[in-house]
Amino acid sequence: MPRDVLLTQEGLDKLKSELEVLQTTRRREVAERIKEAREFGDISENSEYDDAKNEQAMLEQRIAGLEEKLRSAQVIDASHVSTDKVQVGSVVHVDDPDRGKSASYTIVGSAEADPAQSKLSNESPIGRALLNHAKGDTVEVSLPNGRTRTLKITKIDVGL
């Protein structure tokens, strides 16, 4: 049974937009490539045809994946996000005393995670460790490399 995919409204809109582009524009482009490749002759030894068919298979796989995510999407309602404790939809401001730095992370569902944009999945080591903690709490994060990182929560905002 598929599990719920947690999304912000922004994330839901992005997935719908990507799906629309893939189902319309990209499908037409790939179909045109297949049609052109067929015109090159024998398809059993036609690398352009094989490449276009592989692209079509990957495209259809991505479309199916997006449709599944949208079917099982649970949109996080901004009105239910609290600043008392960290939850999906929170922006968490932390101090990292070991590194002498501060940072802020938006906690999102795994489908929206983008560490380069400081959007951490609720299933990531840092995201999971921060969940359900309050301002002022110090959190120990076990990292995949075996090290431990200490973060102090300085502020919690609604990020949606």
Secondary structure, DSSP 8 states (H G I E B T S, - for coil): ----EEE-HHHHHHHHHHHHHIIIIIHHHHHHHHHHHHTTS-GGG-HHHHHHHHHHHHHHHHHHHHHHHHHTEEE--GGG--SSS--TTEEEEEEETTTTEEEEEEEE-GGG-BGGGTEEETTSHHHHHHTT--TT-EEEEE-TTS-EEEEEEEEEEE--
